[in-house]
């Protein structure tokens, strides 16, 4: 195919390919003592790329009594049309993270159906808005069961493998499996340094993960703390929308230049990382977290081209205070006044920071509970992460906690230490999704094992209807 065949033709081909691989058919799971219409085999919390792909994967495994919930309005799930401000994705366009090997479901097929093969060849990196458009199409064409404007407030273990999910302003749901596909922030919280939180009124600062009305700051001065990729994404966004000056401050004396994700993509780390031992994982992630993800070259060049852009190296913020209506920032070199400041200060992963896990967080094993690093090499950020099983299932701190945690899966960024680049990284989704699906469906099968085995032993449906010995042979 070289020309643009259009989406209707692609969707017809996708339906054919799904039929060829036997997609669909009856579920194999068994009722679990509940009949409420709000009861499910699995509820996926989060309708972004990870949640949508997990839903399709479960349906491929013939587990279709599922629901995806997302707190955002339809079409605004995930970061892409909310707080993400990069122009293009940072990952190579050739990745196929959520198509499960179905050619007509790939981003490339979707793009070529509209723009042809020459259009694909002209793409350098995938535009952020185009990726979100693809995800909207993916949800629609697969008829995935997503309920928007639905916010989870609390996971309540009921015992016997069930959980009640309390929702904001809606009746609760009951489910056997809870898959927390809650993205990069869903395993903890975005980090706001105390020096900012304690010194400034809330209207003078925002984290890069929040909405920022840069257009309302036209002609004004913005200071950005942090040297990762999102700092430069926000500088570009601010200057594009008319901000007068955007200053990026980095603690280090040189810009981050190494992106270990590129190495991981090339040598199998994304797929094989879970096979490492705990000591090896700890060492790998200590190194990984020591690198801020650098801006892409094109992002940095766009930022540096603005006359209002300034980069301050070796310039940690020593103090922050209000000065009239401005924010006064002191660095080792100088003092700056800004109308608004933006924090590109990363996140902290810890189940104890998630309000929806308030009833179970203290029971979840952390890395600090399962592994002791060599003297002098402890890393508090790593230690706070949940220590997960091979299928992204949370594990108990004590054996007595196992029943209340059974059926909860952390398919978000907090899985980084246990399972590597996986749940919230496009680079890792292709290999992470089968692990999750195996973990969830194996649990469902083992939970139902007594019934399934009894049904098998009692199975007596006649398939062979031949007659032997045949009548003519008997007569002879």
N, C-alpha and C positions, 0 to 999 in steps of 0.2 A: 504494500500500500504506500503510494507516494503522495496522492492528493488528499484533500480534506473531505472525508466522506460524510461528515456531520454527526452530531451526537445521536440522533435517532438510529442511524445505521450501526453505530458502535454499540448502542444499548441492545439492539437486536442480536448482534454477534455475542455480546456478553451473556445474554439469556441462553443462547445456544451453547456457549462454553460451560456455563454453570450446569446445564442439563447433561452435557457430556461427562462431567466429573461427578455426577450423581448428587448434586447439591439439593438439599431438601429431604423430604421423607419424614416418617413418624419419629417422635422422640423415643428414647429408650429408658429415660428416668422414670421412677415410680412416685406416685403421690406419697407425701410424707406426713400424713395425718392432718392436713389442713386443706380447706376448700375455698377459702376467701379469694375473691377476685383480685385482691391486692397481695397475693402470695405468689412467690416466684422461686424457681430453682437458683437463679442468680440475678442480682441487681448490680449493675455497673455504675459506679458513681463517677461521672465525668463523660461528657459527650464529645471530647476532642478526638484527635487522631488515634490515641491509644484506646479510648473507650469504644469508638466506632469499630476499630479493627478487632477488638476483643469480642464484641457482639457478633460480628460476621464469623469470626473463628468458632465461637460456640455454636452458632447455627449450622456451620459446616460439620460440626461434631454431633449434630442432631440433638442439641440442647436448645430448644427455642422458647421455653417458658422463662423468658428473661425480659429485663427492662433496663434501659439506659436512662439515667436521670442527670440533668445538668441545670445549674442554677441560672444560667444565662438565657436570654431570648434565643429563639431559633436562628441559626446562622451566625451567632456570635460566640460559639463555644471555643475554648482554648484561647491562646494569646494573639492569634494572627490578625484579627481585626479589632483588637482591644488595646493591649498595652505593648505588643511587639512593634518596634519602630524601624527595624531594618528594611531595606528596600528589597533584598533578595534573601532567600535561605542561605545558610552558610555551608550546607552539605552539597556534595556533588549531585548533579541532576540525574545521574544514572542509577541512583539508589532506588530500590523497589521495596519499600518497607512494609506496606499494608495490603498488597494485592494477593498474597498467598499463592503466587505462581500462576494466577489467572491472567493471561496476556491482555485481554480486553479491559481489565480493571486497573491497569497500571496508569500512572500519571502520563507517561509518554503516549499511550494509546488515546487517552482523553485529549491531550494536547494536539496530537496529529490529526485526530478526527475533526478538529476545528481549524487547524493551521497547516496541515500537511507535513510531509517529511522535511521539506526545506525549512519550514517554520521551526521544527524541532532542532535542526542542525544550527539554526541561528541563535538558539537559547544558550546563554552562558551559564547562568544560574536561574533557578526557579524563582519567579517573583513571589513575594509573600502573599499578595492578594490573590494571585493565581492558585497558589497552594490551598488557600481557604476556599476558593471557588470549587476546586477539585474535591475537597472534603464534603462540601455541601452536595455535590453531585453523587459522591460515593454513598452518602447516607440515603439519598433519594432513590437511587437506582437499585440499591440492595434492600429497600423497604425496611430499614432498621428501626426497631421499636424504641424511640427516644421521646422522653417527656421533658420538655424545657420548663424554665421558670420554676424549678423544683430544687430546693436547697435542703441537703441533709444536715440535721442539727445534732443527731445523737444515734450511735449504734448501741442497741440494748441486747445483750445476749439473753436468750430465753432458755438455753439448755436444749439437749436432744438435737443439736445441730442446727438450731434456728436462731435468727436474729430479727429483732424488730427495728426498723429504720424510722426514726422520728423525723418529720419534715416540717419545714417552716410554713405554717398556715394550711397544711393539707393533712388528710388522714395518713396514718403510718402504713408502711409496707412490712410484710413478713417475707424473709428470704432465707434460703439455705446457704448461699454463698454471697459474700460482699466483696466486690472487686473495686478497690479504690484506685481508679484510673484518673487521678486528680492532678496530674501534671507536675511541673517542676516545683511548685510551691506546696503541693498536696501532702508532703510528708513532714512538714514543719511550718516555717514562716520566713518571709523575707526579713532580712536583718536590717534593723535601724539602730545604729550606734547610740548608746546612752547619751553621749555628748551632744547629739542632735536632738534626740527625743526630750531630754531634760531642759534644753536651753531655748528651743524655738517653739513658737505657737504653730499649730498644725497647718495654718494657711500659708506658711512660708516655706514649706518643704514637701517633697513627695518622693516616694521610691520609684524607680524605673518600672516597677510592676503595676503602678497605679495610673489612672487617667491623669494626664497633664494637659491643660488647655494652653498650649504654647502660643496660639494665636492671640490669646488675651494678654500675653507678655510681649507683644510687639514693641520693638525698640528698647526693651529692657535688658538687664544683665542677669545671666543665669550661671551659677556655679555648679559643677557636676563632680561629685566625689567618687573616684574609682576608675580603674584603668582597663576594665574588661570590655568586651565587644559592645555591651549594651550602653556603656558610657558614650561611645562614639556614635552609636545609632541615635541616641537622644540628642547629642550635639547637632547632628545633621537635621533631625526632625525639627528642633528648635529654630535653627537658622533658616531652614526652608520656610517656616511659618512666620518669619519676620522678627525673631528675637534679635536684639542688637548685638549682644556678645554672648558667647558660650565658652566658658573656661573649664577644661578638664584637668583635674588634679590627681596625680598618681604618687603613691608613696615611694615606689621604686625609682631608681635613678635612670632606668632604661625602660622603654616600652616592652611589654611582653611580646615575644616573637615566635615562640614555639607553641604549636597546638598539638598536644599528644593524641587528640582524637584522630588526626590524619594517620598517625602511625598505627593506632588501634584498628582502623579500617583496613589497613593494608596487610596485616599479618595475622588476622584471625582473632584478635583480642575481643572484638565485640561478641563473637559467638562462643569462644572457648574459655573466656575468663572464668566462668563459674567452676571450671575443673580445677582451678588453682586451690592450694591449701590456704588456710586462714592467714598464716604468716606472710605468704606471698601476696595475697590480696591486700593486706595491710600496708605492705611496702609499696605496692603498685599505686594504691590510692593516696598514700602520703605524697608520692611524687606527682601524681595527677592533680591533686588539689593545690599543689605548690605552684601550678601554672594558671594564671588568669588566661581565659580564652582570649587570644588577641583579636583585634578587629581584622576583618578581611582587608586586603590591600585596597580594593576599590572603595570600601567604606572610609578608611583612613584618608585616602586621597581626596574624596569628596569633602570631608570635614576640613582638612587642611587648606582647601582651596577658598574657603570663606574668609573674607577679611575680618569678620568678627570672631573667628575661632582662635583660641589660645590653649596651649598645652603646657602644663607645669609639672616637670619631673622632679622626683625627690622632694615632693611637697605634700607631706601629710598635713591634715588639718589638726593643729595643736589646740585650737579653741574656736568655739562658735558662739556668737551672742547677737542679740538684736542691737541695732544702732539706729534709732528713729524707726522708720518704716523698712529699713534694710537689714540684711544679714551680714554681719561682719565676720570674716573668716581670717584667722591668723595661721600662717605657715612659717616654716623656718626662714623663709626668704623675705616675706612681705605680708602686708595686710590688704584684704580685698573686701569691697562692699558689693553685695548682690541684692537684686530685687527678689530672687527666688533661688532655692538650691534643690538639686536633684541627687538622689543617692543611688549609685550603682554598686551596692555593697553586698550583693549576694544573698544567700539564704542559709538557714540552719535547719537540718533535718533531725527531728526528734518527735516521736509519737506523742510525747507529753505536751507538745505545743498545739495539738489539733483538738479543738473543742468537741468535735464529733466522736472522738475516741476517749472522752473523759472517763467512761465507765470501765475501760479496758487497758488504758495506756500503761498503768503501773504494772500490769501483768505481762506486757510484751518484752521479750528478751532484747536487750541492746547488745552491741558489740562489746561493750565494757563488761557484760555479764558472761560472755562466752570466750573471750580471747584476751590474754595479757601480753602486750607487746614487750619487746626487750627494754631494759632500763634506758631511760632517756629518749625513747622514741614514741612515747604516747602522744596521741593526737585527739584532743577533746572533740573536734568536729566529727571524726570517724567514730569515736566511742559512743556517741549519742544516736547513731543510726540504728534502726532495727536490724536484728540478726535474723535473716529470712531463710526459709527452706528453699529447695531447688525449684519449686513451682511458684515462688513469690509469696508463699503462705507465711503469715506471721507465726512465730514460735513462742512458746510460753517461757517465762522466766523460771517458773516452778511447775512441776508436773501437775499440781493441783489447779493450775490456771488453764490447762489444755482445753477443757471442754468449752470454756467461755470464749476462747480464741479460735476454735475450730471453725473454718469456713471464711476467715478474713484474709484477704490477699492484698498486699501493698504493691500495686502495679503503678508506682509513681517514682519520683526522683529519689526517694529515700531508699530504693533498692540498689543504689549505686555501689555501695561497698560490698554487699553480698553477691550481687549478680552483674555488676559492671554497667556499662552503657547499655541501657535496655529500655525501660518503660517510658521514659520521657525524651529519648534521643532517637531521632530518625535513623542515625547510623546503626542503632542496635535493635530496632523493633523487629526486623525480619527474623532474627534468631530468638528474640525474647518472647514473641507471641506464642510460638509452639510450646515453650516451657510453661508459660502461664496456662495455656489451654490444657496441657497434659496434667498440670497440677490440679486445676479445677475439676476436670472430668474424671480423673482418677479418684479424687475425693468423693465425687458424686457416686461413682460406681461402688467404691468400698463402703460408703454409707448405706447403700442399698444392697449390699452383697447377700444378706440373708434372704431377702425377698427374691432377688434375681436367681440365686442358686436353687431356692425352693421351686421357683417357676420353671427352671430348666429341668429339674428332676421330675416334676409333674407334667412336663410337656408331652402331649400325646396326639398332636395334630397329624393325621395321616397324610403323607405325601406320595408314597408309592401305592398305586392302585392295581398293579398287575396281579395275575392269577397264576399260581404254581402249586402243584403241577397242573398244567393245562388239561382241559377236559378230554381232548383227543388222546393225550398221552395216558390219562387215567383209564380210558376205555380200552386202549391197547393192552 
